[in-house]
């Protein structure tokens, strides 16, 4: 089924993923002449964006399991309506988050059973896996500094420091999985982008 390339950028909040995703899209289009779908989770479709608003609204009181199911509902719509059609059309998909986020946030962060999270991830994606997942690894010192300066805007960003530390530690573990690679997100924007481009270029040469 797959003709395109599926790349996911992952990591804790405020690790710089969105900025790097935009830069990567521009580079792929200008330097490689590729058609690129830049998308995000939760989001990417009308329904998924509405679910995103609910999930990030500080006024929403959502239990961990309910939170997981909302993310998975947004994910299956995103996968069916955006990712799979783009792959069939031969595009490069650059997604800001995918299944690894649920493992990190709802699994390790909220303490939900990891097998349950992984099972729901597979169901919501029809077992579709990215060609490359890049985890933005924030060094502990830099992460602690960002925690001190964050204003805590949305519901997830207002979670406890302990929760956010669990998520950051989870990403360090998840970066060791097959098909997943890490970049040091404590460096300059330019250095991070150069690192990402080198890895994506290697992937494209294999396709």
N, C-alpha and C positions, 0 to 999 in steps of 0.2 A: 504493500500500500504506500509506504513512504517514498516520496521522490525528493522532498525538501530536506531541510536540516533544522533540528530543534535544539536550541540553546537556552539554558535557564541560568539566571543569576540569582543566587541565594545569599542569605545572611541576616543578621540581626537588624532591627530598625536603625536607620540613620548610619548605615555602613557605606552608603554611597552608590548603591545599586542603580537607582533611577538615573543618576547622572551618567554612569558608565554605560547603561543600556542605550541611552540617546547617542552617546559618542560611538558606540559599537555599530548601531544602525547606520549612522552617517558614513562611517568607514566602509561598511559592507556595500553600501549603495554606490559610493563615489569611487572606491578603489577596486572593487570586485564586480561592480555592475549587477549586484544581486537585488532581487525584489525581497523586501524585508517586511515582516509583520512584527511591529513592536507592541507588546501587550503586557498584561499584568494580572496577578491574582491577589485577592479576589477581584474579579472584574473581567473586562474583555467583551461582554455582551450586555444587553440592556438589563436582563434579570440579574446577572452576576454583579453588575454595578449597584443595583438596588440593594442586594444582599450586603455588599461592601459597606454601604451607608449604615445599615443596621448594625453590622459587626463593629464598626469603628465609632459609632455614636456613644459618647460618654454616658448618655442617659439610658442606654440599653443595659438591662441586667440579664445576662446570659450564662446559664450553667455550662460547664466545660463540655459535656457531651452534646448539648444543643449547639454550642459553638462549632464543634467538629462537624456536625451534620450540615450546618449552614455553609461552612467552607466547602464541604464535599458537593453540596448542591450547586454552588456557584462554579465549582471545578468541572462538573460533568457538562454543564451548559457551555462553558468555555472550551472544553475539549471538543465537543461535538460540533459547535457552531463556528469556531474560529481556528483552532489548531489543526484538526484533521483536514478541513478544506484547504488550508494554506499549505500543508505538507503535500497534498495531492496536486496542488498547483505548482509545486517545485520551489516554493518560497523558503527563505530562512526565517524562522520564528525566533525572536528574542523575547523571552518572557521574564518579567520581574516577579520571581517566585513561582513555585509549582508544588509538587507533593512533599518535598523535603521540609517545607515550612510547617505543614501540619504535623510532621514527625517531631520537629523541634519545638513548636509552640504548644500544640495540644498534647503531644506525647510526653516529651521531657518537661516542658514548661508547666502544663496543667496537671500532669501526672496520670493521664489516661493510659490504658493498656496499649503498649506499642503494637502488639499483634492486631488489635482492633483498628488502630489508626492505619496500619499498613494495608490491611484488608480493604478498608473503605477507600484508601488511596487507589488501589488496583481497580476496584469497581468503578470509581468515578472517572478513571482515565481509560477504561477499556484495556487496561494493562499497557498503555502507551508509555514509553520511557524516552526521556530526552537523549539526544546524541551526546550532549556534553552539559554537565552541571558545574558551575563555577561558584564556590562558596567564598564569600568575603569574610576573611578571618581578621577580626579586630584584636590586636594584642591587648592583654588584660589592662595594662596601664592606660592605653588610649580609650578603651571601653569605659573604664572608671571615670575618666575625665569627661567623656561625652554624657555619662549619666548625671554628672553634677550640673551640666549646663542645659540639659533638656527641659523645655517648659511643660512637656506632658500634654499634648494636644488631644489625641484621640483615645479611645477606650483601651486599646492595646498598649499604647505608650504610657498610659497612666497606671499600668499594672505595677506591682511592687518591684523593688530593686532585686529581691530574691528571685522572683519569677524571671526577670530579664537576665540575671546572671545564669540561671539554669538554661535558658535558651542559648545564650552565647557559648556556654560549655557544650551544649548539644551539637552545635554547628561544628565545633572542633572535632567531635567524634564522627559526625556524619561526613565530614570532608575526607575521611579515610575509606569511604565506600567505593566499590568499583564504578567507574564512569563518572566519578566526582573528583574535582581538583580544587585546590584552594589558591587564593591570592592574598597577599598581605595587604589588607585594607587600611593600614596605618600610614601608608606612604602618600605621595602627591597624586593628584588626579592623573597627571600625565604618566607617571610610572605605572600606576595600576592599569591604565588603558593600554600601554605598550605590552604589558604582561598578558592581558586578555587577548589582544590582537594576535600575539604569537601563538597562543593556544588554539584560537579559532582558525588561524591560517593552517595549522597542522591538521585540524579536523577537515577543513575544506579540501585539502590535498588528497585526502583518503576517499572523498565522495566522488 
